[in-house]
Amino acid sequence: MDPLSLKKLNAARAAREAIALVTDLGDGRDRVVKEGDPVAGELGDALARTFQTGKSGVVTVDGRDFFINVHLPPPRLVVIGAVHISQAMAPMAALAGYDMEIIDPRTAFATPERFEGVRLDDDWPEDVLKLRPLDPYCALCAVTHDPKIDDYPLKAALEAKCFYVGALGSRKTHGKRVERLLAEGVPQAAIDTIAAPIGLDIGASSPAEIAVAVLAQVIEAFRKREIVSGKAAA
Amino acid sequence: MSEQFHDDPLKVAEAWMGEGRPVAVATVVETWGSAPRPVGSHLVIDADSNFEGSVSGGCVEGAVIADALDVIETGEPKMLEFGVADETAWRVGLSCGGRIRVYVERIG
């Protein structure tokens, strides 16, 4: 492996960029390709597929075997609302390997004492997400119940094509939310992708149980996302 | 995920390289049947047999490390294949019944 390729790979992974190392298994030469970089021909098609599915593998082009090793960014879990559900969810998310962070402008809720060891911002989502924008490798859960806080990040998450967007609230609450988002110009098709009521239907009752249901739904969305994107491409 | 960056083999490889240590990278490039580690998994090895990462969860690492020392010396990449011990000529195998191909190359 070219030492420069290794450095490029590690730098891109640190910067949350999707990247692939393409190795010619015949002569051992390799090159680094970023998602969206133009690569001609069959190899380019194979690369595009690999970035979409995240599945590394060997492809044969013109009788030559290439190994494409793709590295997709680790998923980020952004939770709007420093509430009991997020309190329970933070340690579970850490165990499951998700980088979880919480945004809540209500300083009475967002206290470091209640959320030890979790990244916590007590600013408005508008401000925080400008500094650290959402991307397709983010999941967003809005759990404050407050439209003033939840609506903007929901809209931003749909625009950024986050792999998961969920919103807490009854069907009635969600109905009103849908009306507000439509009025804001968010397309119906995008709104339909919001998981609401949030979480897998396991009859969750306590905040901790709801946290399990939400995290399970996030994991499902991430692990099955290639099927979804495959449909989108068809 | 944060877990993946903990003791990340490719970061370890870069750090070793920075210290001037010769390093080989072994990568799972193909799997058949039940394989313990997915395609793309890495094991990195230095000339003193220090290693980080995994290509099989322990079944064939010993053999891969032995070949990696060769690769470090010659600079010639190698393709290794492991299956169930009985069915192949290899001395070591995968007890799970799967088959893997591992590409071993030197960095630089």
HADDOCK unambig.tbl for C-alpha pairs under 7 A between the chains (distance, minus, plus):
assign (segid A and resid 1 and name CA) (segid B and resid 105 and name CA) 6.42 0.50 0.50
assign (segid A and resid 1 and name CA) (segid B and resid 106 and name CA) 6.13 0.50 0.50
assign (segid A and resid 1 and name CA) (segid B and resid 107 and name CA) 4.57 0.50 0.50
assign (segid A and resid 1 and name CA) (segid B and resid 108 and name CA) 5.96 0.50 0.50
assign (segid A and resid 2 and name CA) (segid B and resid 107 and name CA) 5.95 0.50 0.50
assign (segid A and resid 2 and name CA) (segid B and resid 108 and name CA) 5.24 0.50 0.50
assign (segid A and resid 3 and name CA) (segid B and resid 107 and name CA) 5.81 0.50 0.50
assign (segid A and resid 3 and name CA) (segid B and resid 108 and name CA) 5.44 0.50 0.50
assign (segid A and resid 6 and name CA) (segid B and resid 14 and name CA) 6.89 0.50 0.50
assign (segid A and resid 7 and name CA) (segid B and resid 14 and name CA) 6.92 0.50 0.50
assign (segid A and resid 10 and name CA) (segid B and resid 11 and name CA) 6.59 0.50 0.50
assign (segid A and resid 28 and name CA) (segid B and resid 77 and name CA) 6.78 0.50 0.50
assign (segid A and resid 56 and name CA) (segid B and resid 39 and name CA) 6.07 0.50 0.50
assign (segid A and resid 56 and name CA) (segid B and resid 40 and name CA) 6.03 0.50 0.50
assign (segid A and resid 57 and name CA) (segid B and resid 29 and name CA) 6.12 0.50 0.50
assign (segid A and resid 57 and name CA) (segid B and resid 30 and name CA) 6.58 0.50 0.50
assign (segid A and resid 57 and name CA) (segid B and resid 39 and name CA) 6.59 0.50 0.50
assign (segid A and resid 58 and name CA) (segid B and resid 29 and name CA) 6.62 0.50 0.50
assign (segid A and resid 67 and name CA) (segid B and resid 29 and name CA) 6.63 0.50 0.50
assign (segid A and resid 69 and name CA) (segid B and resid 40 and name CA) 5.62 0.50 0.50
assign (segid A and resid 74 and name CA) (segid B and resid 1 and name CA) 4.15 0.50 0.50
assign (segid A and resid 75 and name CA) (segid B and resid 1 and name CA) 5.83 0.50 0.50
assign (segid A and resid 97 and name CA) (segid B and resid 1 and name CA) 4.97 0.50 0.50
assign (segid A and resid 97 and name CA) (segid B and resid 2 and name CA) 5.56 0.50 0.50
assign (segid A and resid 97 and name CA) (segid B and resid 3 and name CA) 5.44 0.50 0.50
assign (segid A and resid 98 and name CA) (segid B and resid 1 and name CA) 5.18 0.50 0.50
assign (segid A and resid 98 and name CA) (segid B and resid 2 and name CA) 6.42 0.50 0.50
assign (segid A and resid 99 and name CA) (segid B and resid 1 and name CA) 6.40 0.50 0.50
assign (segid A and resid 99 and name CA) (segid B and resid 2 and name CA) 6.18 0.50 0.50
